[in-house]
Amino acid sequence: MPVYDAVARLRKPLEHIADLLEPDTDKTSETVRWEMTALLEWMKLTYTKADDVLMVDNVLRTVHKRFLERPVYLLRRILPSADELDALI
């Protein structure tokens, strides 16, 4: 598989994650957590090649730690400043 095809293939789930984190008027933290969980399951089922293991493990670990264990992190995408986020914590 040429390098471009391999990179483009691995870029797809990262684009999905970015789309999920994009703020929207009807989007809640609970919705994002549910969609992110479904996306992670899809990644585990879709990216099963030996070359995929490092990327999948890294995404699973990072997303789980930053978004599924600490949902307040999602607010950073919406709030205009870190000071306002600190006031919520």
OpenMM code with the backbone's topology and positions (N, CA, C; nanometers):
from openmm import Vec3, app, unit

residues = "MET PRO VAL TYR ASP ALA VAL ALA ARG LEU ARG LYS PRO LEU GLU HIS ILE ALA ASP LEU LEU GLU PRO ASP THR ASP LYS THR SER GLU THR VAL ARG TRP GLU MET THR ALA LEU LEU GLU TRP MET LYS LEU THR TYR THR LYS ALA ASP ASP VAL LEU MET VAL ASP ASN VAL LEU ARG THR VAL HIS LYS ARG PHE LEU GLU ARG PRO VAL TYR LEU LEU ARG ARG ILE LEU PRO SER ALA ASP GLU LEU ASP ALA LEU ILE".split()
positions = [
    Vec3(0.0858, -0.1178, 0.0000),
    Vec3(0.0000, 0.0000, 0.0000),
    Vec3(0.0900, 0.1237, 0.0000),
    Vec3(0.0694, 0.2116, -0.0966),
    Vec3(0.1497, 0.3338, -0.0993),
    Vec3(0.1299, 0.4161, 0.0283),
    Vec3(0.2295, 0.4980, 0.0585),
    Vec3(0.2285, 0.5760, 0.1818),
    Vec3(0.1065, 0.6676, 0.1885),
    Vec3(0.0728, 0.7345, 0.0793),
    Vec3(-0.0418, 0.8257, 0.0805),
    Vec3(-0.1699, 0.7527, 0.1186),
    Vec3(-0.1924, 0.6356, 0.0614),
    Vec3(-0.3132, 0.5577, 0.0918),
    Vec3(-0.3172, 0.5169, 0.2383),
    Vec3(-0.2025, 0.4798, 0.2929),
    Vec3(-0.1967, 0.4399, 0.4340),
    Vec3(-0.2279, 0.5575, 0.5253),
    Vec3(-0.1728, 0.6732, 0.4949),
    Vec3(-0.1981, 0.7927, 0.5760),
    Vec3(-0.3443, 0.8349, 0.5634),
    Vec3(-0.3973, 0.8333, 0.4429),
    Vec3(-0.5370, 0.8718, 0.4210),
    Vec3(-0.6305, 0.7769, 0.4952),
    Vec3(-0.5979, 0.6501, 0.4983),
    Vec3(-0.6796, 0.5516, 0.5683),
    Vec3(-0.6819, 0.5780, 0.7184),
    Vec3(-0.5679, 0.6108, 0.7755),
    Vec3(-0.5599, 0.6365, 0.9190),
    Vec3(-0.6135, 0.7748, 0.9554),
    Vec3(-0.6235, 0.8630, 0.8587),
    Vec3(-0.6745, 0.9974, 0.8841),
    Vec3(-0.8256, 0.9993, 0.9043),
    Vec3(-0.8936, 0.9036, 0.8470),
    Vec3(-1.0400, 0.9003, 0.8504),
    Vec3(-1.0973, 0.9011, 0.9927),
    Vec3(-1.0510, 0.8141, 1.0840),
    Vec3(-1.1078, 0.8181, 1.2193),
    Vec3(-1.0752, 0.9484, 1.2927),
    Vec3(-0.9616, 1.0081, 1.2632),
    Vec3(-0.9272, 1.1354, 1.3276),
    Vec3(-1.0203, 1.2471, 1.2807),
    Vec3(-1.0597, 1.2424, 1.1543),
    Vec3(-1.1566, 1.3398, 1.1053),
    Vec3(-1.2922, 1.3195, 1.1724),
    Vec3(-1.3306, 1.1939, 1.1939),
    Vec3(-1.4566, 1.1649, 1.2633),
    Vec3(-1.4536, 1.2207, 1.4058),
    Vec3(-1.3421, 1.2037, 1.4735),
    Vec3(-1.3289, 1.2549, 1.6106),
    Vec3(-1.3402, 1.4070, 1.6106),
    Vec3(-1.2726, 1.4724, 1.5172),
    Vec3(-1.2800, 1.6187, 1.5083),
    Vec3(-1.4233, 1.6635, 1.4830),
    Vec3(-1.4953, 1.5926, 1.3979),
    Vec3(-1.6351, 1.6276, 1.3714),
    Vec3(-1.7209, 1.6117, 1.4965),
    Vec3(-1.6957, 1.5062, 1.5731),
    Vec3(-1.7729, 1.4850, 1.6955),
    Vec3(-1.7497, 1.5961, 1.7977),
    Vec3(-1.6306, 1.6507, 1.7995),
    Vec3(-1.5961, 1.7534, 1.8977),
    Vec3(-1.6334, 1.8945, 1.8524),
    Vec3(-1.6797, 1.9080, 1.7303),
    Vec3(-1.7204, 2.0388, 1.6796),
    Vec3(-1.8449, 2.0860, 1.7545),
    Vec3(-1.8403, 2.2054, 1.8127),
    Vec3(-1.9561, 2.2553, 1.8877),
    Vec3(-2.0805, 2.2684, 1.7993),
    Vec3(-2.1952, 2.2441, 1.8585),
    Vec3(-2.3222, 2.2565, 1.7888),
    Vec3(-2.4283, 2.2937, 1.8910),
    Vec3(-2.5305, 2.3614, 1.8483),
    Vec3(-2.6326, 2.4092, 1.9424),
    Vec3(-2.7081, 2.2952, 2.0088),
    Vec3(-2.7286, 2.1841, 1.9392),
    Vec3(-2.8045, 2.0724, 1.9953),
    Vec3(-2.7159, 1.9638, 2.0564),
    Vec3(-2.5866, 1.9860, 2.0634),
    Vec3(-2.4936, 1.8831, 2.1096),
    Vec3(-2.4662, 1.8999, 2.2585),
    Vec3(-2.4786, 1.7904, 2.3333),
    Vec3(-2.4479, 1.7916, 2.4757),
    Vec3(-2.3257, 1.7040, 2.5012),
    Vec3(-2.2692, 1.7153, 2.6193),
    Vec3(-2.1554, 1.6303, 2.6556),
    Vec3(-2.1957, 1.4833, 2.6515),
    Vec3(-2.3170, 1.4550, 2.6945),
    Vec3(-2.3659, 1.3165, 2.6933),
    Vec3(-2.3756, 1.2629, 2.5500),
    Vec3(-2.4222, 1.3459, 2.4586),
    Vec3(-2.4306, 1.3058, 2.3178),
    Vec3(-2.2915, 1.2769, 2.2628),
    Vec3(-2.1976, 1.3639, 2.2927),
    Vec3(-2.0606, 1.3450, 2.2436),
    Vec3(-2.0008, 1.2174, 2.3017),
    Vec3(-2.0218, 1.1921, 2.4317),
    Vec3(-1.9689, 1.0693, 2.4917),
    Vec3(-2.0291, 0.9463, 2.4248),
    Vec3(-2.1600, 0.9482, 2.3968),
    Vec3(-2.2254, 0.8335, 2.3335),
    Vec3(-2.1710, 0.8128, 2.1923),
    Vec3(-2.1610, 0.9214, 2.1144),
    Vec3(-2.1098, 0.9114, 1.9785),
    Vec3(-1.9628, 0.8694, 1.9776),
    Vec3(-1.8843, 0.9200, 2.0720),
    Vec3(-1.7426, 0.8853, 2.0792),
    Vec3(-1.7258, 0.7374, 2.1130),
    Vec3(-1.8081, 0.6871, 2.2043),
    Vec3(-1.8031, 0.5448, 2.2387),
    Vec3(-1.8341, 0.4586, 2.1163),
    Vec3(-1.9357, 0.4972, 2.0404),
    Vec3(-1.9703, 0.4231, 1.9183),
    Vec3(-1.8568, 0.4296, 1.8162),
    Vec3(-1.7934, 0.5460, 1.8037),
    Vec3(-1.6820, 0.5611, 1.7104),
    Vec3(-1.5636, 0.4730, 1.7505),
    Vec3(-1.5340, 0.4677, 1.8788),
    Vec3(-1.4227, 0.3842, 1.9259),
    Vec3(-1.4502, 0.2368, 1.8987),
    Vec3(-1.5736, 0.1934, 1.9179),
    Vec3(-1.6094, 0.0547, 1.8867),
    Vec3(-1.5934, 0.0277, 1.7373),
    Vec3(-1.6364, 0.1235, 1.6545),
    Vec3(-1.6206, 0.1100, 1.5098),
    Vec3(-1.4732, 0.0988, 1.4726),
    Vec3(-1.3882, 0.1807, 1.5374),
    Vec3(-1.2443, 0.1752, 1.5098),
    Vec3(-1.1869, 0.0387, 1.5427),
    Vec3(-1.2266, -0.0161, 1.6577),
    Vec3(-1.1745, -0.1471, 1.6982),
    Vec3(-1.2138, -0.2562, 1.5989),
    Vec3(-1.3325, -0.2447, 1.5414),
    Vec3(-1.3793, -0.3453, 1.4459),
    Vec3(-1.3245, -0.3233, 1.3051),
    Vec3(-1.2961, -0.2002, 1.2677),
    Vec3(-1.2549, -0.1665, 1.1319),
    Vec3(-1.1041, -0.1698, 1.1124),
    Vec3(-1.0308, -0.1167, 1.2077),
    Vec3(-0.8849, -0.1046, 1.1946),
    Vec3(-0.8175, -0.2205, 1.2665),
    Vec3(-0.8105, -0.3331, 1.1976),
    Vec3(-0.7619, -0.4571, 1.2592),
    Vec3(-0.6301, -0.5063, 1.2003),
    Vec3(-0.5736, -0.4327, 1.1074),
    Vec3(-0.4451, -0.4734, 1.0489),
    Vec3(-0.3332, -0.4520, 1.1506),
    Vec3(-0.2247, -0.5242, 1.1322),
    Vec3(-0.1109, -0.5126, 1.2235),
    Vec3(-0.0570, -0.3687, 1.2274),
    Vec3(-0.0605, -0.3004, 1.1135),
    Vec3(-0.0118, -0.1623, 1.1073),
    Vec3(-0.1034, -0.0642, 1.1803),
    Vec3(-0.2257, -0.1062, 1.2105),
    Vec3(-0.3243, -0.0184, 1.2753),
    Vec3(-0.3133, -0.0171, 1.4275),
    Vec3(-0.2483, -0.1157, 1.4839),
    Vec3(-0.2505, -0.1355, 1.6291),
    Vec3(-0.2031, -0.0121, 1.7058),
    Vec3(-0.0928, 0.0458, 1.6661),
    Vec3(-0.0376, 0.1609, 1.7378),
    Vec3(-0.1344, 0.2789, 1.7357),
    Vec3(-0.1899, 0.3094, 1.6183),
    Vec3(-0.2821, 0.4218, 1.6069),
    Vec3(-0.4096, 0.3957, 1.6864),
    Vec3(-0.4664, 0.2786, 1.6739),
    Vec3(-0.5910, 0.2469, 1.7441),
    Vec3(-0.5703, 0.2514, 1.8952),
    Vec3(-0.4642, 0.1905, 1.9444),
    Vec3(-0.4366, 0.1928, 2.0888),
    Vec3(-0.4180, 0.3358, 2.1397),
    Vec3(-0.3457, 0.4165, 2.0630),
    Vec3(-0.3217, 0.5556, 2.1029),
    Vec3(-0.4525, 0.6349, 2.1070),
    Vec3(-0.5355, 0.6201, 2.0048),
    Vec3(-0.6637, 0.6920, 2.0012),
    Vec3(-0.7538, 0.6448, 2.1148),
    Vec3(-0.7633, 0.5142, 2.1344),
    Vec3(-0.8491, 0.4614, 2.2419),
    Vec3(-0.8057, 0.5141, 2.3780),
    Vec3(-0.6765, 0.5089, 2.4030),
    Vec3(-0.6232, 0.5540, 2.5324),
    Vec3(-0.6454, 0.7042, 2.5522),
    Vec3(-0.6146, 0.7826, 2.4508),
    Vec3(-0.6264, 0.9279, 2.4611),
    Vec3(-0.7713, 0.9722, 2.4736),
    Vec3(-0.8566, 0.9201, 2.3890),
    Vec3(-0.9974, 0.9602, 2.3918),
    Vec3(-1.0626, 0.9167, 2.5219),
    Vec3(-1.0352, 0.7961, 2.5646),
    Vec3(-1.0953, 0.7480, 2.6889),
    Vec3(-1.0518, 0.8339, 2.8067),
    Vec3(-0.9243, 0.8644, 2.8143),
    Vec3(-0.8710, 0.9421, 2.9260),
    Vec3(-0.9240, 1.0858, 2.9254),
    Vec3(-0.9240, 1.1493, 2.8099),
    Vec3(-0.9569, 1.2923, 2.8038),
    Vec3(-1.1051, 1.3226, 2.7909),
    Vec3(-1.1814, 1.2317, 2.7321),
    Vec3(-1.3206, 1.2650, 2.7039),
    Vec3(-1.4206, 1.1774, 2.7772),
    Vec3(-1.3889, 1.0526, 2.7972),
    Vec3(-1.4873, 0.9647, 2.8583),
    Vec3(-1.4739, 0.9600, 3.0096),
    Vec3(-1.3536, 0.9789, 3.0622),
    Vec3(-1.3354, 0.9811, 3.2075),
    Vec3(-1.3604, 1.1192, 3.2652),
    Vec3(-1.3308, 1.2247, 3.1893),
    Vec3(-1.3443, 1.3623, 3.2382),
    Vec3(-1.4271, 1.4440, 3.1396),
    Vec3(-1.5593, 1.4345, 3.1460),
    Vec3(-1.6407, 1.5047, 3.0469),
    Vec3(-1.6284, 1.6565, 3.0520),
    Vec3(-1.5829, 1.7126, 3.1634),
    Vec3(-1.5684, 1.8577, 3.1700),
    Vec3(-1.4667, 1.9065, 3.0676),
    Vec3(-1.3755, 1.8200, 3.0220),
    Vec3(-1.2773, 1.8568, 2.9205),
    Vec3(-1.3466, 1.9035, 2.7920),
    Vec3(-1.4630, 1.8457, 2.7628),
    Vec3(-1.5350, 1.8840, 2.6424),
    Vec3(-1.5742, 2.0311, 2.6442),
    Vec3(-1.5933, 2.0854, 2.7624),
    Vec3(-1.6332, 2.2256, 2.7724),
    Vec3(-1.5257, 2.3198, 2.7204),
    Vec3(-1.4028, 2.2776, 2.7174),
    Vec3(-1.2941, 2.3624, 2.6678),
    Vec3(-1.3181, 2.4017, 2.5220),
    Vec3(-1.3903, 2.3179, 2.4469),
    Vec3(-1.4181, 2.3477, 2.3069),
    Vec3(-1.5226, 2.4588, 2.2934),
    Vec3(-1.6006, 2.4822, 2.3983),
    Vec3(-1.7121, 2.5749, 2.3895),
    Vec3(-1.6821, 2.7066, 2.4602),
    Vec3(-1.6189, 2.6985, 2.5761),
    Vec3(-1.5953, 2.8183, 2.6562),
    Vec3(-1.4856, 2.9051, 2.5943),
    Vec3(-1.5014, 3.0370, 2.6041),
    Vec3(-1.4039, 3.1256, 2.5416),
    Vec3(-1.2694, 3.1340, 2.6135),
    Vec3(-1.2655, 3.1023, 2.7435),
    Vec3(-1.1379, 3.1168, 2.8128),
    Vec3(-1.1181, 3.0072, 2.9170),
    Vec3(-0.9928, 2.9819, 2.9495),
    Vec3(-0.9598, 2.8830, 3.0518),
    Vec3(-1.0056, 2.9283, 3.1900),
    Vec3(-1.0079, 3.0585, 3.2139),
    Vec3(-1.0534, 3.1107, 3.3433),
    Vec3(-1.1988, 3.0732, 3.3703),
    Vec3(-1.2814, 3.0813, 3.2694),
    Vec3(-1.4211, 3.0437, 3.2856),
    Vec3(-1.4346, 2.8943, 3.3126),
    Vec3(-1.3523, 2.8137, 3.2480),
    Vec3(-1.3546, 2.6705, 3.2737),
    Vec3(-1.3121, 2.6410, 3.4175),
    Vec3(-1.2060, 2.7061, 3.4643),
    Vec3(-1.1602, 2.6854, 3.6010),
    Vec3(-1.2673, 2.7231, 3.7021),
    Vec3(-1.3463, 2.8227, 3.6729),
    Vec3(-1.4533, 2.8638, 3.7623),
    Vec3(-1.5606, 2.7566, 3.7756),
    Vec3(-1.5758, 2.6741, 3.6714),
    Vec3(-1.6751, 2.5671, 3.6745),
    Vec3(-1.6279, 2.4468, 3.7569),
    Vec3(-1.4965, 2.4288, 3.7647),
    Vec3(-1.4417, 2.3085, 3.8297),
    Vec3(-1.4432, 2.3200, 3.9786),
] * unit.nanometer
topology = app.Topology()
chain = topology.addChain("A")
for resn in residues:
    res = topology.addResidue(resn, chain)
    for name in ("N", "CA", "C"):
        topology.addAtom(name, app.Element.getBySymbol(name[0]), res)
